[in-house]
Amino acid sequence: MSANPFTIVTNDPTAAVKTGVGRHEMKEDDGGALAPTKVWLDEVGIVAEIGRGISDPNITYFASYNTNGVKCYIYPNAAGTGIVVSATQP
């Protein structure tokens, strides 16, 4: 059973994640090259992320996972009239 914000979990090394203020929220990257800027987590792992492209750092992408567990990058097209969804980071 997972904890809620009012539960005190003892003798559990993951207690801060399960009961802390930032539970299920996000972590901020330290600004390292090619790393996502924001990452949303849950007990299973990464849910989604926001970051900059590798080949074009002017592109800001949102990434989430499809039903097969493949990370998909979502970002606006060059004309700004639609979106691109790709398994390759921009």
C-alpha positions, 0 to 999 in steps of 0.5 A, spaced: 500 500 500 502 506 498 503 512 502 499 518 502 501 525 505 498 524 512 502 517 512 508 516 516 512 511 513 518 508 518 524 504 516 523 505 509 529 508 505 524 511 500 519 514 505 521 521 503 519 520 496 512 517 498 511 522 504 515 528 502 512 535 500 515 534 492 511 527 492 510 525 485 512 532 483 518 533 479 526 534 480 530 539 476 536 538 473 542 541 474 543 544 467 548 539 465 549 538 457 543 534 453 539 532 460 532 534 461 530 540 465 524 537 468 522 530 470 516 527 473 517 521 477 512 516 481 514 510 484 515 506 478 520 511 475 520 517 470 513 519 467 515 525 463 520 530 462 521 537 458 528 538 455 531 542 449 533 538 443 540 535 441 541 537 434 537 543 435 537 546 442 532 552 440 527 546 440 523 545 447 520 538 447 515 534 452 517 526 452 512 521 455 512 513 454 507 510 449 504 503 450 510 499 448 514 503 453 518 507 448 520 514 449 516 519 445 518 526 444 513 531 442 515 538 439 512 543 435 514 543 427 518 548 424 512 552 421 508 552 428 502 549 425 502 542 428 506 537 432 511 532 431 512 526 435 518 522 434 522 516 438 528 520 436 530 526 440 530 533 436 
